[in-house]
Every structure is written in structure tokens, then in C-alpha cells.
């Protein structure tokens, strides 16, 4: 298990690209997150492939996307806890609230959810990298 499994992306850039492209960037971001979590944890957030979940999101007018974001946050927190990677930040309830609010904010708060989740993934990558350095006897 290496930190390189998770692709670091700038959360601010995720937010800006989501806004500038009016959300068209998000499917690409989600696809990357699905790949990261599959490599890291051996499963996707929902247990299904990205394209099937993407179809469900479109079919349900993004309601299924609330479940997907909840599952992404849960999977990150559960992996941190199982791996003993220090204090766990479970943002799953925040994701649900922001995603539900997105119907009233032209989906802006959904963009914020993605930036928060990317920050979680970056922190997880840092924790994994620090663990590997510690186990190798290198001071971080």
C-alpha cells in the first residue's frame, strides 16, 4: 500500500474547475476518485462501477449522487479507521447536507462537497506516506 495510489488534486482547483465548467468537470473528478478508492480499498464507494452509478445519478436527477457522496466519505473514514491512521474525519453527514442544499444553490454546494472530499483524500495520502516513511525509518 503506497500513498501514490491516491492522486493528489488541489481541492481549490476542483472547486474552481467545477464552477467554471458548470459542473462538467465533476464526472471526470468522480471517475478519478472511483479509481483511487478501488486501488486503495479494493472496492468502489457503492460497490458498482463508475459508469453504472453515473447512469443512476442522471436517471434520478442527481438524487442518487447524494448517496454516492455519502458513500465516498464513509469509505474514506472507514479505511482510515481500519488502518489506524490517526484521527478520522467523517464528513458523510456534511456531504449529505451540502448535496441536499445543492438543489437550492444551483449545485454550488455539491461542488464544495467534492472539494472537501478531495481534501480528505489528500490528507489520507499524506497519512499513508508518513506511515511508509516511519516504517522505513525515515523521519518525515
Secondary structure as UniProt FT lines:
FT   HELIX           3..5
FT   HELIX           11..20
FT   TURN            21..25
FT   HELIX           26..41
FT   HELIX           50..59
FT   TURN            60..62
FT   HELIX           63..83
FT   HELIX           92..101
FT   TURN            102..107
FT   HELIX           108..135
FT   TURN            136..137
//
